[in-house]
Amino acid sequence: AVPGSGGMTKPRILIGGYWDTFLSSSNGGNMRLVAFVTDPEGYDNIQRVELYYQGISVGAALLDDGNSGDFGINDSLFGITVLLEPGVEPLSIVLEIKAFDRVGLNSSLWPYLEVY
């Protein structure tokens, strides 16, 4: 259990990354981000998984519906595919992911490590 959680445990993002993503400034492309999310209290306790930038939600959800850049329905792999238009300036950014459960607990921001 997580200290101070009253026996409840937070959802965890075990693996995250870009899948089948090829982007260029001149051509644009699809950014496909996936995350493997678990909750010690079961899959049904995962309420949502969100995309963050610099610690702030961008209002975009990663879904586990088999149609959102993830692999199949209810397999704990959540995904999002975002089309980037040609002409985007070259850049390097860190996108973050956070998972939330039905009792109000949330994971650490991935890709950061949290030590208890």
MARBA-3410 file (N, C-alpha, C, O; in Angstrom, 1 decimal):
116
0.8,-1.2,0.0,0.0,0.0,0.0,0.9,1.2,0.0,2.0,1.2,0.5 ~ 0.4,2.3,-0.6,1.0,3.6,-0.6,0.9,4.2,0.8,-0.2,4.3,1.3 ~ 2.1,4.7,1.3,2.0,5.4,2.6,0.9,6.5,2.6,0.9,7.3,1.7 ~ 0.1,6.5,3.7,-0.9,7.6,3.8,-2.2,7.4,3.0,-3.0,8.3,2.9 ~ -2.3,6.2,2.3,-3.4,6.0,1.4,-4.5,5.2,2.1,-5.6,5.0,1.4
-4.4,4.9,3.3,-5.5,4.1,4.0,-5.6,2.7,3.4,-6.7,2.2,3.5 ~ -4.5,2.2,2.9,-4.6,0.8,2.4,-4.9,0.8,0.9,-4.7,-0.3,0.3 ~ -5.3,1.9,0.3,-5.6,1.9,-1.1,-4.3,2.2,-1.9,-3.4,2.8,-1.3 ~ -4.2,1.6,-3.1,-3.0,1.8,-3.8,-3.3,2.5,-5.1,-4.4,2.4,-5.7 ~ -2.3,3.3,-5.6,-2.5,4.1,-6.8,-2.3,3.3,-8.1,-1.6,2.2,-8.0
-2.9,3.7,-9.2,-2.6,3.1,-10.4,-1.1,3.3,-10.8,-0.5,4.3,-10.3 ~ -0.6,2.4,-11.6,0.8,2.6,-12.0,1.0,2.5,-13.5,0.3,1.7,-14.2 ~ 1.8,3.3,-14.1,2.2,3.2,-15.5,3.5,2.4,-15.5,4.6,2.9,-15.1 ~ 3.4,1.2,-16.0,4.6,0.3,-16.0,5.5,0.6,-17.2,6.7,0.5,-17.1 ~ 4.9,0.9,-18.3,5.7,1.1,-19.6,5.0,2.2,-20.4,3.7,2.2,-20.4
5.7,3.0,-21.0,5.1,4.0,-21.9,6.1,4.4,-23.0,7.3,4.2,-22.8 ~ 5.6,4.8,-24.1,6.5,5.2,-25.2,5.8,5.5,-26.5,4.6,5.3,-26.6 ~ 6.6,5.8,-27.4,6.1,6.1,-28.8,6.1,4.8,-29.6,7.1,4.1,-29.6 ~ 5.0,4.5,-30.3,4.9,3.3,-31.1,4.6,3.7,-32.5,3.7,4.4,-32.8 ~ 5.4,3.1,-33.4,5.2,3.3,-34.9,5.0,4.8,-35.2,4.1,5.2,-35.9
5.9,5.6,-34.7,5.8,7.1,-34.8,7.0,7.6,-35.7,8.2,7.4,-35.4 ~ 6.6,8.2,-36.8,7.6,8.8,-37.7,7.2,10.2,-38.0,6.2,10.4,-38.7 ~ 7.9,11.2,-37.6,7.6,12.6,-37.7,8.7,13.3,-38.4,9.9,13.0,-38.2 ~ 8.3,14.3,-39.2,9.3,15.2,-39.8,8.7,16.6,-39.9,7.5,16.7,-40.1 ~ 9.5,17.6,-39.9,9.1,18.9,-40.0,8.4,19.1,-41.4,7.4,19.8,-41.5
9.0,18.5,-42.4,8.4,18.8,-43.8,7.2,17.9,-44.1,6.3,18.4,-44.8 ~ 7.1,16.7,-43.5,6.0,15.9,-43.9,4.9,15.7,-42.8,3.8,15.2,-43.0 ~ 5.2,16.1,-41.5,4.3,15.9,-40.4,4.3,14.4,-40.1,5.3,13.7,-40.2 ~ 3.2,13.9,-39.7,3.0,12.5,-39.4,2.1,12.2,-38.2,1.6,13.1,-37.6 ~ 2.0,10.9,-37.9,1.2,10.5,-36.7,2.1,10.3,-35.5,3.1,9.5,-35.6
1.8,10.9,-34.4,2.4,10.6,-33.2,1.5,9.6,-32.4,0.4,9.9,-32.2 ~ 2.0,8.4,-32.1,1.3,7.4,-31.5,2.0,7.1,-30.1,3.1,6.6,-30.1 ~ 1.3,7.4,-29.1,1.8,7.2,-27.7,1.0,6.1,-27.0,-0.2,6.2,-27.0 ~ 1.7,5.2,-26.4,1.0,4.1,-25.7,1.5,4.0,-24.3,2.7,4.3,-24.0 ~ 0.7,3.4,-23.4,1.1,3.2,-22.0,0.4,2.0,-21.5,-0.8,1.7,-21.7
1.2,1.2,-20.8,0.7,0.0,-20.1,0.4,0.4,-18.6,1.3,0.7,-17.9 ~ -0.9,0.4,-18.3,-1.3,0.9,-17.0,-2.0,-0.2,-16.2,-2.8,-1.0,-16.7 ~ -1.6,-0.3,-14.9,-2.2,-1.3,-14.0,-2.7,-0.6,-12.8,-2.3,0.5,-12.4 ~ -3.6,-1.3,-12.1,-4.1,-0.9,-10.8,-4.2,-2.1,-9.9,-4.8,-3.1,-10.3 ~ -3.6,-2.1,-8.7,-3.6,-3.2,-7.8,-5.0,-3.7,-7.5,-5.2,-4.8,-7.1
-6.0,-2.8,-7.6,-7.4,-3.1,-7.3,-8.1,-3.6,-8.5,-9.4,-3.8,-8.4 ~ -7.5,-3.8,-9.6,-8.1,-4.4,-10.8,-8.2,-3.3,-11.9,-8.3,-2.1,-11.7 ~ -8.3,-3.9,-13.1,-8.4,-3.1,-14.3,-9.6,-2.1,-14.3,-9.5,-1.0,-14.7 ~ -10.8,-2.6,-13.8,-12.0,-1.8,-13.7,-11.8,-0.6,-12.8,-12.7,0.3,-12.9 ~ -10.8,-0.5,-12.0,-10.6,0.6,-11.1,-9.9,1.8,-11.8,-9.9,2.9,-11.3
-9.3,1.5,-13.0,-8.7,2.6,-13.8,-9.8,3.5,-14.4,-10.6,3.0,-15.2 ~ -9.8,4.7,-14.0,-10.9,5.6,-14.6,-10.5,6.3,-15.9,-11.2,6.3,-16.8 ~ -9.2,6.8,-15.9,-8.8,7.5,-17.1,-7.3,7.6,-17.1,-6.6,7.5,-16.1 ~ -6.7,7.9,-18.3,-5.3,8.1,-18.5,-5.2,9.3,-19.4,-5.8,9.4,-20.5 ~ -4.4,10.3,-18.9,-4.3,11.6,-19.6,-2.9,12.0,-20.1,-1.9,11.5,-19.5
-2.8,12.8,-21.1,-1.6,13.3,-21.6,-1.3,14.6,-21.0,-2.2,15.5,-20.8 ~ 0.0,14.8,-20.6,0.4,16.0,-19.9,1.6,16.6,-20.6,2.4,15.9,-21.3 ~ 1.8,17.9,-20.5,3.0,18.6,-20.9,3.4,19.6,-19.9,2.7,20.4,-19.4 ~ 4.7,19.5,-19.4,5.2,20.3,-18.4,4.4,20.3,-17.1,4.1,21.3,-16.5 ~ 3.8,19.1,-16.8,3.1,18.9,-15.6,1.6,19.3,-15.6,0.9,19.3,-14.6
1.2,19.8,-16.8,-0.2,20.3,-17.0,-1.0,19.4,-18.0,-0.4,19.1,-19.1 ~ -2.2,19.0,-17.6,-3.0,18.2,-18.6,-3.3,19.0,-19.8,-3.6,20.2,-19.8 ~ -3.1,18.3,-21.0,-3.4,19.0,-22.3,-4.9,18.7,-22.7,-5.3,19.1,-23.8 ~ -5.6,18.0,-21.8,-7.0,17.7,-22.2,-7.2,16.6,-23.2,-8.3,16.5,-23.8 ~ -6.2,15.7,-23.3,-6.3,14.6,-24.3,-6.2,13.3,-23.5,-5.3,13.1,-22.6
-7.1,12.3,-23.8,-7.1,11.1,-23.1,-6.5,10.0,-23.9,-6.6,9.9,-25.1 ~ -5.7,9.1,-23.3,-5.3,7.8,-23.9,-6.4,6.8,-23.6,-6.9,6.7,-22.4 ~ -6.8,6.1,-24.6,-7.9,5.2,-24.4,-7.5,3.7,-24.6,-6.5,3.4,-25.2 ~ -8.3,2.8,-24.1,-8.1,1.4,-24.2,-9.3,0.8,-24.9,-10.0,-0.1,-24.4 ~ -9.5,1.3,-26.1,-10.7,0.9,-26.9,-10.4,0.1,-28.2,-11.3,-0.2,-28.9
-9.1,-0.1,-28.4,-8.7,-0.8,-29.7,-8.7,0.1,-30.9,-8.4,-0.4,-32.0 ~ -9.1,1.4,-30.8,-9.1,2.2,-31.9,-8.3,3.5,-31.8,-8.3,4.4,-32.6 ~ -7.6,3.6,-30.7,-6.9,4.9,-30.4,-5.4,4.8,-30.4,-4.7,5.5,-29.6 ~ -4.9,3.9,-31.2,-3.4,3.7,-31.2,-3.0,2.7,-30.2,-1.8,2.3,-30.0 ~ -4.0,2.1,-29.4,-3.7,1.0,-28.5,-3.9,-0.3,-29.3,-4.2,-0.2,-30.5
-3.8,-1.4,-28.7,-3.7,-2.7,-29.4,-5.1,-3.4,-29.4,-5.5,-3.9,-30.4 ~ -5.8,-3.4,-28.3,-7.0,-4.1,-28.2,-7.9,-3.6,-27.0,-7.4,-2.8,-26.2 ~ -9.1,-4.0,-27.0,-10.0,-3.5,-26.0,-9.7,-4.1,-24.6,-9.5,-5.4,-24.5 ~ -9.6,-3.3,-23.6,-9.4,-3.8,-22.2,-8.2,-4.7,-22.0,-8.2,-5.6,-21.2 ~ -7.1,-4.3,-22.7,-5.8,-5.1,-22.5,-4.8,-4.3,-21.6,-3.6,-4.7,-21.5
-5.2,-3.2,-21.0,-4.4,-2.4,-20.1,-3.4,-1.5,-20.9,-2.6,-0.8,-20.3 ~ -3.4,-1.6,-22.3,-2.6,-0.8,-23.1,-3.5,0.4,-23.6,-4.4,0.2,-24.4 ~ -3.2,1.6,-23.1,-3.9,2.8,-23.5,-3.1,3.5,-24.5,-1.9,3.6,-24.5 ~ -3.8,4.2,-25.5,-3.1,4.8,-26.6,-3.8,6.1,-27.0,-5.0,6.3,-26.8 ~ -3.0,6.9,-27.7,-3.6,8.1,-28.4,-2.7,8.3,-29.7,-1.5,8.1,-29.7
-3.4,8.7,-30.8,-2.7,9.0,-32.0,-3.1,10.4,-32.4,-4.2,10.8,-32.4 ~ -2.0,11.2,-32.6,-2.2,12.7,-32.9,-1.6,12.9,-34.2,-0.4,12.6,-34.4 ~ -2.3,13.5,-35.1,-1.8,13.9,-36.4,-1.1,15.3,-36.3,-1.7,16.2,-35.9 ~ 0.2,15.3,-36.7,0.9,16.6,-36.8,1.1,17.0,-38.2,1.6,16.2,-39.0 ~ 0.6,18.1,-38.5,0.6,18.6,-39.9,2.0,19.0,-40.4,2.9,19.3,-39.5
2.3,18.9,-41.7,3.6,19.4,-42.2,3.8,20.9,-41.8,2.9,21.6,-41.7 ~ 5.1,21.2,-41.6,5.5,22.6,-41.3,5.7,22.8,-39.8,6.0,24.0,-39.4 ~ 5.6,21.8,-39.0,5.8,22.0,-37.6,7.3,22.2,-37.4,8.2,21.5,-38.0 ~ 7.7,23.2,-36.6,9.1,23.5,-36.4,9.8,22.3,-35.7,9.2,21.7,-34.8 ~ 11.0,22.0,-36.1,11.7,20.9,-35.3,11.8,21.3,-33.8,12.1,22.4,-33.5
11.5,20.3,-33.0,11.6,20.5,-31.6,11.8,19.2,-30.9,11.7,18.1,-31.4 ~ 12.1,19.3,-29.6,12.3,18.1,-28.7,11.5,18.4,-27.5,11.9,19.3,-26.7 ~ 10.5,17.7,-27.2,9.7,17.9,-26.0,9.5,16.6,-25.2,9.6,15.5,-25.8 ~ 9.1,16.7,-24.0,8.8,15.5,-23.1,7.3,15.6,-22.9,6.8,16.5,-22.2 ~ 6.6,14.6,-23.4,5.2,14.5,-23.0,5.1,13.5,-21.9,5.9,12.6,-21.7
4.1,13.8,-21.0,4.0,13.0,-19.8,2.6,12.3,-19.8,1.7,12.7,-20.5 ~ 2.5,11.3,-19.0,1.2,10.5,-18.9,0.9,10.4,-17.4,1.8,10.2,-16.6 ~ -0.4,10.5,-17.0,-0.8,10.3,-15.7,-2.1,9.4,-15.7,-3.0,9.7,-16.5 ~ -2.2,8.4,-14.8,-3.4,7.6,-14.7,-4.2,7.9,-13.4,-3.6,8.2,-12.4 ~ -5.5,7.8,-13.5,-6.4,8.1,-12.4,-7.3,6.9,-12.1,-7.7,6.2,-13.1
-7.6,6.7,-10.8,-8.5,5.6,-10.6,-9.8,6.1,-10.0,-10.0,7.3,-9.8 ~ -10.7,5.2,-9.8,-12.1,5.6,-9.4,-12.3,6.1,-8.0,-13.3,6.7,-7.7 ~ -11.2,5.8,-7.2,-11.4,6.3,-5.8,-10.6,7.6,-5.6,-10.5,8.1,-4.4 ~ -10.1,8.2,-6.7,-9.4,9.5,-6.6,-7.9,9.5,-6.5,-7.3,10.6,-6.3 ~ -7.3,8.3,-6.5,-5.9,8.3,-6.5,-5.3,8.4,-7.9,-6.0,8.0,-8.9
-4.1,8.9,-8.1,-3.5,9.0,-9.4,-2.0,8.6,-9.3,-1.4,8.6,-8.3 ~ -1.5,8.1,-10.5,-0.2,7.7,-10.6,0.8,8.9,-10.6,0.4,10.0,-10.6 ~ 2.1,8.5,-10.5,3.1,9.6,-10.7,3.0,9.9,-12.2,2.6,9.1,-13.0 ~ 3.5,11.1,-12.5,3.7,11.4,-13.9,4.8,10.6,-14.5,5.9,10.5,-14.1 ~ 4.4,9.8,-15.6,5.4,9.1,-16.3,6.1,10.1,-17.3,5.3,10.8,-17.9
7.3,10.1,-17.5,8.3,9.1,-17.2,9.2,9.3,-16.0,10.3,8.9,-15.9 ~ 8.6,9.9,-15.0,9.4,10.2,-13.8,9.3,9.1,-12.7,8.3,8.4,-12.7 ~ 10.3,8.9,-12.0,10.4,7.9,-10.9,10.0,8.5,-9.6,10.5,9.6,-9.2 ~ 9.1,7.8,-8.9,8.7,8.2,-7.5,9.1,7.2,-6.5,8.8,6.0,-6.7 ~ 9.9,7.6,-5.5,10.4,6.7,-4.5,9.6,7.0,-3.2,9.6,8.1,-2.8
9.1,6.0,-2.6,8.3,6.2,-1.4,9.2,5.9,-0.2,8.8,6.0,1.0
END
